[in-house]
Every structure is written in structure tokens, then in C-alpha cells.
Amino acid sequence: MKLIEREKYLDKLVHVIGTPDIKVITGVRRCGKSKLLEAFKGYIEKNIPDSHIIHINFNLPEYEHLLTFRPLYDYIRSQYADGKRNFVLIDEVQMCDGFEKAINGLHAAEKYDLYITGSNAFLLSSDLATLFTGRTFEIKMFPFSFAEYLQYFGTTDKYAAFDNYMLEGGMAGSYLYSDAEAKYDYIAEVFDTLIVRDIQSKYRIRNPQLLYRIVDFLMDNISNLSSARNITSALNGAMEKIHHTTVGAYIQYLCNAFAFYRVRRYDIKGKKYLSANDKYYLCDHTFRYAKLGTKNMDYGRMLENIIAIELLRRGYEVYVGVLYKKEIDFVAIRRSEKLYIQVADNISDEKTFEREVSPLLKIPDAYPKLVIARTRHSVYQYEGVRIVDAADFLTES
């Protein structure tokens, strides 16, 4: 498989070399965590001459004897090199029974620089503080961005390439298949593995069919406001009664495993977060095509999904804005920076353009306001609102 250097993630790892943190790489299955760890290993070998690397990949059978914490701990200690900077890189760490005991013991020794990856369901962001007694530094990975997609294929016509990206998405393993059906079969298998092997195993799901029905509902309602209660109402039938607390728990499991990302609502005027109804976006929009098919595709919803994930990838906190009963697709906040964003597939129609722009013009503050659409035109301004093509926005530095 062709590899590209995912510089932003690699830079994050490079900048924490030598810190006492336990560095944890998280993200959905097959998004590139193992490849990033290999790239980081290459960086160390090239740039740190006094380094000594202890690299364990639990996907490989030669490390089968280390699948419980004590042999793992003893093996790493036996590999320690005096007078060197000792780096420990462990891939798929959750395959080792009691791995947290080994990692905590190595961290307490204060002799190792620790980097680990693992299955999302077993190495959750919310669990890191509980699992590890030392401080953790999390590197959150996503599937390929559009900019990385361009880099991978080496194309210069970004507008045409974006049409392909809308269909092919960022799961790079699917790029090896030339047939569209084969691509989607691969992507569906990745998603099913995430649910069956990770989520069902972690949480001992008693009703896997309900989990799949919730997945289908969320996929079919990308960009729509949802809640555990309204999903429960939609799924309840004469033959089966489902409780909304079960639905809410299953949704949380899906978010924990980075399959979906929850986006809360934010009252722009009142400057407060709203508790009822959220939106859920897929970690990669092509999971929807792979699971539900490409008939009746709503490009506007898929574009909104792409923009939501890109904002998260860039480190923004993302919310759905509410102002005078009008909705702003995204309020993106990063430290002192704030953006108001509307997303539409096509704004060539005057009524559509007015519908997208008018809520932004009612926002009283001076933070930047954008409409992102597939315009295939250069950026322009309309009464202070920046109108930008989606492909241009996604490739801005």
C-alpha cells in the first residue's frame, strides 16, 4: 500500500518526545494508527542517534508470548539499554491481558518514553485517566482528510478530486480496490468489525440487532437533530419495546469507539449549551454508502459531515448554533478563535443562497462567518460573509 507522511500527527508526536506522559494514539479502526507508529519509529532512528527502540506489535505472532502483563513488563525491562534513550512503542496494546499494569509499572520506573496504540473500544479517551496512573497525552487520529487524499493520489485538479472524495472518503485501505463495490465491501467490513469485535466485546451487548438498527438510523439521519428518546420512538415496534436509556447507552458506545461524533447545540445569544437534541456525524462519510447504499444520496448532508470532521481534525470544539429559532450549522471554537459556518451543496439558486446567508447576517458579533459550498469559484465576500468552495476550505492551511 502506498504511504504518505501524515505530518500533522507525526509533528504532534515529535513535539512530546522526552515528556513524562504516556502517549496514546486513538482513532477509529484502520485510520492509520499503526502506520503512524512506524513512521514515528523511522523518525527516531533517523534523528535521535542515541536512541534505543523497543517495538512490540501485537498483530504479529512473534509477540504472542507477551500477551499477559507480567511477561510484557519483564520483556521490556530485559531490553533496556543503559546510556541510551529508551523508547517503548506498543501497537494494539489492548491484546495484552492487564496491559495497564505493565504500562503503569514502566511509567513509574521513569526510564522509558512510552507510546501506545490500541483498539478504540478498549482504549477510550474517557478511560485513559482511570487506566493509567501517570499523565497521558492523546493523539486523536482521523481517516484521510481531503488534503491527504490529494497528496495520496498526487492530483492537482482539486475540484474534480473532491467529487471523487465525496464518494471514496478517507479510509485509505479502500483505495487499493479499483471496483466501487469492492471498495464499499472493504469499508463495510471495517465498520462491522468495529461493532462486532470491539463494541460487542467491550460492552457485552445483549441485543446486537438493536445496535445495528441504531447505526442505520444515525447514518440515515446525518445532520438531523436526534435524541435517545426520538430514536427510541422511531425504533419501537409492536413486537419489541426498547427503553431510551438502552438506546442512549448504545449511542455512547458508538461515540466512544469513534464511529460517530456527537455535536451539541449552542445558544448563540444566550451563550449557553442546550441539553436537548444533538447531531451525530460519522467518522468517515463513506461508511454510510457502504452500509446503506448510494441510492438517494444527499450530497448536502455528506458535505456537512465532511466539514464537521474536518473541524474536529483541526482541533476545534464544534457545536450546532441556535439563534432566534434559526440554526447555524456549526459554531467552531478553538481557544480565542470562533467561526460561524453554514454548509450547502449548491448555492447557485437565489433562494438557497439567501436561506444559508441570512442566519449568519443576524449574528451580532464580529467573528468570521462562512458559507461553504461546492461553488468551484474563488473566495468572495457577501456583506461580510465569506463564501468559499468546499475543496478550497478543506485545503486551506
KANORBEL-V639400 format. One record per residue. N is the residue number from 1. SS is DSSP state (h for helix, s for strand, l for the rest). BURIAL is # if it has 24 or more other ideal C-beta (glycine too) atoms within 12 Angstrom, else .. Layout:
# KANORBEL-V639400
n=N ss=SS burial=BURIAL
n=N ss=SS burial=BURIAL
This chain:
# KANORBEL-V639400
n=1 ss=l burial=.
n=2 ss=l burial=.
n=3 ss=l burial=.
n=4 ss=l burial=#
n=5 ss=l burial=.
n=6 ss=l burial=#
n=7 ss=h burial=.
n=8 ss=h burial=#
n=9 ss=h burial=#
n=10 ss=h burial=#
n=11 ss=h burial=.
n=12 ss=h burial=#
n=13 ss=h burial=#
n=14 ss=h burial=#
n=15 ss=l burial=.
n=16 ss=l burial=#
n=17 ss=l burial=#
n=18 ss=l burial=.
n=19 ss=l burial=.
n=20 ss=l burial=.
n=21 ss=l burial=#
n=22 ss=s burial=#
n=23 ss=s burial=#
n=24 ss=s burial=#
n=25 ss=s burial=#
n=26 ss=s burial=#
n=27 ss=l burial=#
n=28 ss=l burial=#
n=29 ss=l burial=#
n=30 ss=l burial=#
n=31 ss=l burial=#
n=32 ss=l burial=#
n=33 ss=h burial=#
n=34 ss=h burial=#
n=35 ss=h burial=#
n=36 ss=h burial=#
n=37 ss=h burial=#
n=38 ss=h burial=#
n=39 ss=h burial=#
n=40 ss=h burial=#
n=41 ss=h burial=#
n=42 ss=h burial=.
n=43 ss=h burial=#
n=44 ss=h burial=#
n=45 ss=h burial=.
n=46 ss=h burial=.
n=47 ss=h burial=.
n=48 ss=l burial=.
n=49 ss=l burial=.
n=50 ss=l burial=.
n=51 ss=s burial=#
n=52 ss=s burial=#
n=53 ss=s burial=#
n=54 ss=s burial=#
n=55 ss=s burial=#
n=56 ss=s burial=#
n=57 ss=s burial=#
n=58 ss=l burial=#
n=59 ss=l burial=.
n=60 ss=l burial=.
n=61 ss=h burial=.
n=62 ss=h burial=.
n=63 ss=h burial=#
n=64 ss=h burial=.
n=65 ss=h burial=.
n=66 ss=h burial=#
n=67 ss=l burial=#
n=68 ss=s burial=.
n=69 ss=h burial=#
n=70 ss=h burial=.
n=71 ss=h burial=.
n=72 ss=h burial=#
n=73 ss=h burial=#
n=74 ss=h burial=.
n=75 ss=h burial=#
n=76 ss=h burial=#
n=77 ss=h burial=.
n=78 ss=h burial=.
n=79 ss=l burial=#
n=80 ss=l burial=.
n=81 ss=l burial=.
n=82 ss=l burial=.
n=83 ss=l burial=.
n=84 ss=l burial=.
n=85 ss=s burial=.
n=86 ss=s burial=#
n=87 ss=s burial=#
n=88 ss=s burial=#
n=89 ss=s burial=#
n=90 ss=s burial=#
n=91 ss=s burial=#
n=92 ss=l burial=#
n=93 ss=h burial=#
n=94 ss=h burial=#
n=95 ss=h burial=#
n=96 ss=l burial=#
n=97 ss=s burial=.
n=98 ss=l burial=.
n=99 ss=h burial=#
n=100 ss=h burial=#
n=101 ss=h burial=.
n=102 ss=h burial=#
n=103 ss=h burial=#
n=104 ss=h burial=#
n=105 ss=h burial=#
n=106 ss=h burial=#
n=107 ss=h burial=#
n=108 ss=h burial=.
n=109 ss=h burial=.
n=110 ss=l burial=.
n=111 ss=l burial=#
n=112 ss=s burial=#
n=113 ss=s burial=#
n=114 ss=s burial=#
n=115 ss=s burial=#
n=116 ss=s burial=#
n=117 ss=s burial=#
n=118 ss=l burial=#
n=119 ss=l burial=#
n=120 ss=h burial=#
n=121 ss=h burial=#
n=122 ss=h burial=#
n=123 ss=l burial=#
n=124 ss=l burial=#
n=125 ss=h burial=#
n=126 ss=h burial=.
n=127 ss=h burial=.
n=128 ss=h burial=#
n=129 ss=h burial=.
n=130 ss=h burial=.
n=131 ss=h burial=#
n=132 ss=l burial=#
n=133 ss=l burial=.
n=134 ss=l burial=#
n=135 ss=l burial=.
n=136 ss=s burial=#
n=137 ss=s burial=#
n=138 ss=s burial=#
n=139 ss=s burial=#
n=140 ss=s burial=#
n=141 ss=l burial=#
n=142 ss=l burial=#
n=143 ss=l burial=#
n=144 ss=l burial=#
n=145 ss=l burial=#
n=146 ss=h burial=#
n=147 ss=h burial=#
n=148 ss=h burial=#
n=149 ss=h burial=#
n=150 ss=h burial=#
n=151 ss=h burial=#
n=152 ss=h burial=#
n=153 ss=h burial=.
n=154 ss=l burial=.
n=155 ss=l burial=.
n=156 ss=l burial=.
n=157 ss=l burial=.
n=158 ss=h burial=#
n=159 ss=h burial=#
n=160 ss=h burial=.
n=161 ss=h burial=#
n=162 ss=h burial=#
n=163 ss=h burial=.
n=164 ss=h burial=#
n=165 ss=h burial=#
n=166 ss=h burial=#
n=167 ss=h burial=#
n=168 ss=h burial=#
n=169 ss=l burial=#
n=170 ss=l burial=#
n=171 ss=l burial=#
n=172 ss=h burial=#
n=173 ss=h burial=#
n=174 ss=h burial=#
n=175 ss=h burial=#
n=176 ss=h burial=.
n=177 ss=l burial=.
n=178 ss=l burial=.
n=179 ss=l burial=.
n=180 ss=h burial=.
n=181 ss=h burial=.
n=182 ss=h burial=.
n=183 ss=h burial=#
n=184 ss=h burial=#
n=185 ss=h burial=.
n=186 ss=h burial=#
n=187 ss=h burial=#
n=188 ss=h burial=#
n=189 ss=h burial=#
n=190 ss=h burial=#
n=191 ss=h burial=#
n=192 ss=h burial=#
n=193 ss=h burial=#
n=194 ss=h burial=#
n=195 ss=h burial=#
n=196 ss=h burial=#
n=197 ss=h burial=#
n=198 ss=h burial=#
n=199 ss=h burial=#
n=200 ss=h burial=#
n=201 ss=h burial=.
n=202 ss=h burial=#
n=203 ss=h burial=#
n=204 ss=l burial=.
n=205 ss=l burial=#
n=206 ss=l burial=.
n=207 ss=l burial=.
n=208 ss=h burial=.
n=209 ss=h burial=.
n=210 ss=h burial=#
n=211 ss=h burial=#
n=212 ss=h burial=#
n=213 ss=h burial=#
n=214 ss=h burial=#
n=215 ss=h burial=#
n=216 ss=h burial=#
n=217 ss=h burial=#
n=218 ss=h burial=#
n=219 ss=h burial=#
n=220 ss=h burial=#
n=221 ss=l burial=#
n=222 ss=l burial=#
n=223 ss=l burial=#
n=224 ss=l burial=#
n=225 ss=l burial=#
n=226 ss=s burial=#
n=227 ss=l burial=#
n=228 ss=h burial=#
n=229 ss=h burial=.
n=230 ss=h burial=.
n=231 ss=h burial=#
n=232 ss=h burial=#
n=233 ss=h burial=.
n=234 ss=h burial=.
n=235 ss=h burial=#
n=236 ss=l burial=.
n=237 ss=l burial=.
n=238 ss=l burial=.
n=239 ss=l burial=.
n=240 ss=l burial=.
n=241 ss=l burial=.
n=242 ss=l burial=#
n=243 ss=l burial=.
n=244 ss=h burial=.
n=245 ss=h burial=.
n=246 ss=h burial=#
n=247 ss=h burial=#
n=248 ss=h burial=.
n=249 ss=h burial=#
n=250 ss=h burial=#
n=251 ss=h burial=#
n=252 ss=h burial=#
n=253 ss=h burial=#
n=254 ss=h burial=#
n=255 ss=h burial=#
n=256 ss=h burial=#
n=257 ss=l burial=#
n=258 ss=l burial=#
n=259 ss=l burial=#
n=260 ss=s burial=#
n=261 ss=s burial=#
n=262 ss=s burial=#
n=263 ss=s burial=#
n=264 ss=s burial=#
n=265 ss=s burial=#
n=266 ss=s burial=#
n=267 ss=s burial=.
n=268 ss=l burial=#
n=269 ss=l burial=.
n=270 ss=l burial=.
n=271 ss=l burial=.
n=272 ss=s burial=.
n=273 ss=s burial=.
n=274 ss=s burial=#
n=275 ss=s burial=.
n=276 ss=s burial=.
n=277 ss=s burial=.
n=278 ss=s burial=#
n=279 ss=s burial=#
n=280 ss=s burial=#
n=281 ss=s burial=#
n=282 ss=s burial=#
n=283 ss=l burial=#
n=284 ss=l burial=#
n=285 ss=l burial=#
n=286 ss=h burial=#
n=287 ss=h burial=#
n=288 ss=h burial=#
n=289 ss=h burial=#
n=290 ss=h burial=#
n=291 ss=h burial=#
n=292 ss=h burial=#
n=293 ss=l burial=.
n=294 ss=l burial=.
n=295 ss=l burial=.
n=296 ss=l burial=.
n=297 ss=l burial=.
n=298 ss=l burial=#
n=299 ss=h burial=#
n=300 ss=h burial=#
n=301 ss=h burial=#
n=302 ss=h burial=#
n=303 ss=h burial=#
n=304 ss=h burial=#
n=305 ss=h burial=#
n=306 ss=h burial=#
n=307 ss=h burial=#
n=308 ss=h burial=#
n=309 ss=h burial=#
n=310 ss=h burial=#
n=311 ss=h burial=#
n=312 ss=h burial=#
n=313 ss=h burial=#
n=314 ss=l burial=#
n=315 ss=l burial=.
n=316 ss=l burial=#
n=317 ss=s burial=#
n=318 ss=s burial=#
n=319 ss=s burial=#
n=320 ss=s burial=#
n=321 ss=s burial=#
n=322 ss=s burial=#
n=323 ss=s burial=#
n=324 ss=l burial=.
n=325 ss=l burial=.
n=326 ss=s burial=.
n=327 ss=s burial=#
n=328 ss=s burial=#
n=329 ss=s burial=#
n=330 ss=s burial=#
n=331 ss=s burial=#
n=332 ss=s burial=#
n=333 ss=s burial=#
n=334 ss=s burial=.
n=335 ss=l burial=.
n=336 ss=l burial=.
n=337 ss=s burial=.
n=338 ss=s burial=#
n=339 ss=s burial=#
n=340 ss=s burial=#
n=341 ss=s burial=#
n=342 ss=s burial=#
n=343 ss=s burial=#
n=344 ss=l burial=#
n=345 ss=l burial=#
n=346 ss=l burial=#
n=347 ss=l burial=#
n=348 ss=l burial=.
n=349 ss=l burial=.
n=350 ss=h burial=.
n=351 ss=h burial=.
n=352 ss=h burial=.
n=353 ss=h burial=#
n=354 ss=h burial=.
n=355 ss=h burial=.
n=356 ss=h burial=#
n=357 ss=h burial=#
n=358 ss=h burial=.
n=359 ss=h burial=#
n=360 ss=h burial=#
n=361 ss=h burial=.
n=362 ss=l burial=.
n=363 ss=l burial=#
n=364 ss=l burial=.
n=365 ss=l burial=.
n=366 ss=l burial=.
n=367 ss=l burial=#
n=368 ss=s burial=.
n=369 ss=s burial=#
n=370 ss=s burial=#
n=371 ss=s burial=#
n=372 ss=s burial=#
n=373 ss=s burial=#
n=374 ss=l burial=#
n=375 ss=l burial=#
n=376 ss=l burial=.
n=377 ss=l burial=.
n=378 ss=l burial=.
n=379 ss=l burial=.
n=380 ss=s burial=.
n=381 ss=s burial=.
n=382 ss=s burial=.
n=383 ss=l burial=.
n=384 ss=l burial=.
n=385 ss=s burial=#
n=386 ss=s burial=#
n=387 ss=s burial=#
n=388 ss=s burial=#
n=389 ss=s burial=#
n=390 ss=h burial=#
n=391 ss=h burial=#
n=392 ss=h burial=#
n=393 ss=h burial=#
n=394 ss=h burial=#
n=395 ss=l burial=#
n=396 ss=l burial=.
n=397 ss=l burial=.
